């Protein structure tokens, strides 16, 4: 059974998050993971519980008395670097959320979107954190890798792909668990965007207004031409110096200059800017081609400008 620690000074919010996670153990709710929630009312209590019964992940509010969410992230990164931390953000905590992501948090969910996004986010982070590792010693002589994938618009292909790329990255870099999680979360966001917004031409504003209608339209377009004929091309190049991922869709593209700044307080709570914020926070470089249908994500050795966790071998 997977254990997730929920940290919030509000008893109501703690129980709400716990009930949402408990759905994962309910077959009628479509859950498969089986998550048991644990609870703490502040950062200090959370650290004590982690010492006693280490959870598989931590979900924390940001604004709490005593030790806030940012300080909790910092402490968990030092004491328990293999335990990923997910943030619950509320209006007014935007600046703190960006700092916590830069300090090593694995992802975030706005409190107003917990019902829609919390379980999916937790399962995605756990899936990445718990991926199998091994054979590092045998592959220490590996100097670089290049992988090329052509994907249908099938979201079930994304977890095994990012898991494969995560294993490649670990073999090449020896990066710590949080660093690997952050890079693969950024990859996941980029591939999802290519499938949904690029190939299927789904509008983010529809998801803001009606999640059900958004998912229904996605299912329909996966079966309709020309959307169903489009593919996502993913190329990965890893070396001890850097990892470069190029994600290209076959949609009409967009003007990248029109992208809003997701770190602006007015944009942080919008679901449509979440993926871009995570990519820009976790990667050294994020760039689109002029047409807007090709995304390049770069993470360089020794670059601590974002998370401070990347430990690729520097020459």
N, C-alpha and C positions, 0 to 999 in steps of 0.2 A: 504493500500500500504506500502510495506517495504522500509525503507530509509537506504541507505548505504553511508557513507561519504568516499570519495576518497581523499587522501592527497598526493600530489606530487608537487615538484617545477617545473616539466616539464609539460607545457600545453598539449603537444602531448601525453605523457603517461597518464595524467589524463583523457583525452577524450577517449583514447583507452580503458582504463579500464571501463569507463562509458558506452561505446557502447557495450562492452561485457556483462555487467550486464543488460543493457536494453533488451537484447535478452530474458531475463526471462519473459518479458511481452508479447512476440511475440509467439502466438500459433503455427505459422509455424516453429518456431525454437525449438519447443518442450519445451518451458519454462512454468513453472507453478507458480513460486513464485510471480512475479510482483514486480520488484525492481526499485525504483527511486533513481538515483545517486545524491549525493550532492558533492560539490567540495571545496577544500581548498588548498592553495599553500604552506603552511608550518604548523608546529605544533601549533604555537600560534593562527593562524587563525582557525585551526581545533578546538581547545579548546573553542574558542568563539562561533563557530557554534554549538558545542555540547551543550553548555549552553543554546543557544537560541532555538534550535530545535533538541532535542536529537535523533540521528539516532539509528537504530537497530544494526548496526555494523560499524566498521571503517576499511578501507583498507589504509595502509600507506607505502610510500617509506621509506627507512632507511636513506639514505644520502641526507640531506636537510640542507640549511643554517639556522642559528638561532637555532630552536629546531629540532633536528633530530628525526628519528623514534623511537629510543630507549627511549629517554626522553618523547616522546609523549605517548608511552605505559605506562611508569611509572606514568605519570600524569593522564591518563585515569583510570588506576587501582585504584588510590587514590580517584579521584573525581567522577568517574562513573563506579564502579566495575561491574555493570551488562551489560556494553557495551563491547562485544568482539572485539579484534583488530587482524586483519590479516596483515601479512607483505608481501610486494613485494620486493624480493631480487634481487640483480644484482651482477655480478662478482666484487669482491673487498669488498663486504659487509658481507662476511660470518661470521666473528667473531662478528660483531654487531648483526647479525641475531640470533645467538645462545644466546647472552646476552638478546636480546629482548624476545625470547621464554622463557628463564629462568625468566624474569621479569613479565611474565603473558600474552604474546601474545597467541592467540588461535591456530594459524596455520600460514603457509607461502606458497607463490607461487613464484618460480623464474620468473622474468620478461619475460624471453625468452619463458616460457610455459603459459603465461597468456591466450592465445587464447584457449588452451586445458583444463586448470585446474582452471582458476579463478572462473567461475560461479559455477562449481561443489563444489569447496572449500567453497565459500561463502554460498551456500545453505546448505551444511553439517553443518557449524558452526551455521547458523541461526536456523536450525532445532533443534540442540541441545540446543541453548540458549533460544529458545522460547517454549521448552517443558513444558507441564503443571505440576505445582507443587501443593501440598496441603496435608492436613491431617497430618502435622508434629506433631501437639500437641497430636493427638489421638495415634500416634505410638511412643511416646517418651519412652515407656516401652519396645520396641523391643530391644532384646539383640544381635541377629545375624540373618543372612539370608543365605540360600544356594539355588541356582537356577541351573538347569541343562537343557541345550538345545541341540538338535541334528538338524542341519540345512542342507537342500539341498544347492547346489551351486547356490543359487538365491540371487543376490545382493539386491533385494527389501526387503529381510528379515532383512537386517542389520539396517536400521534406526529405525524400531520399537523395535528391540532387544536392541540396545544401549539406546534408550529412556526409556525402561523398567528398565534397569540396572541403568541408571542415577537417576530415581525416587527412586529406592531402596537405592542407595547410599546417596541421599539427606535425606531420612527418617532416615537413620542410622547415618549420620555424621553431617548434618546441614552445610555442606561445602558451601562456597560462589559460585556464578554462574560461575566465571572463573575457579575455581578449578574443578567443575563438568564438564565443557566443555572440559577442558584439559584431564581429565581421559577418558571421553567417546570418544574424538577424538583418543586417543591412542588405545582404544578398537576397534574402527572402523578400524583403520589401521591394527591391528592384525588379525581381522576376514577377511578383504579383502585379506590380504596376504595368509591366510590359504586357502581361496577359490580359488584364482587365481594362486598363485605360488605353493601352496601345492597340492590341489586336481586336478586342471586343468593343472598343470605343465607348466604354461606360463612363458616364459623367459623375464626378465626385459629388456634385451637389445633390444628385439623386440619393446617394447613400446617406448624406447628411439628413435628408428629409424622410426617407423611407427605406430602411435596410431590407425589408422583405421584397419591395419592388425592385431594388437593386439586384438582389440575388436571383430573383425570378428572371429578370432581363438577361443576366449573365448566363443562366442555364439555357435560355432560348437561343441566344446568339452563338453559343458553342455548337449548336446544331444547324445554324443558318449560314448560307453563303452571303457575302464573301468572308465573314468572320471565321467560319469553321475551317477554311483553307489556310489561314494564316498560322505561322509558327513563330516561336521565340528561339533565337539563336544565342547561346551562352558560350563564351570562350573564357577559360581561366588559365592564367600563367602565374606560377608561383616559383620564387627563388628565395634564397636567404636574404636578398636585399629588399624585395618587395613582392606584393601580390597584386595582380591586375585582373579585373573581371570586366568583360565587355558583354552587355546585355542588349540585344537588338530585336525589336518587334517589326512586324510587317504592316502596321497600321499607317494612317495618314500623317502621324506626327503632330507636333505642336510647336509653338514659338517658346523656347526655353527662357527668353528674356522676360516673359510675362509671369514666370513662376513667382509667387509671393515668398517673402522671407518667413520661414516657419518659426523662427525664434522670436518674432515680434509677438508681444503679449496678446494681441488681438487674434493671432493666428494659431497659437499653441494649443488652444482647446478645440480647434477644428480637426475632425477626423481626416479630412482630405490632405492635411499637411503633415500628418504623423510620420509617414514613411520617409519623406524628404528630410525631416528633422533627424530621424534616427540615422539615416545614411550620412548626412553631413556631420553629425556628431561622432560617429564611430569610425569613419574613414578619413584618410589623409587628403583625398581629393575626390570630388564628385563632379563630373562634367557630362553634358549632353552634346551631341552633334548639332549642327545648324538646323537640321530637319526635326530634331526632337524625338527620333525613333531609336536612338542608340545612346545608351548610358554606360559610362566608364567609371568604375569604382577602383580606387587605388589605396593600398595601405603600405607604407614604406617602413623599412627597418629603422628602429630607433626613433621614429616620429612619435613624440608624446604630446603633440598639440591637442589631441582629442581626449584620449582616455588615460594615457600614462601607463597602459598595461601591455603594450605590444613589446615583445622581447625577441624579435628576430635577431639573429646573430649579425652584429655589425663588424665590418672589417676595419 
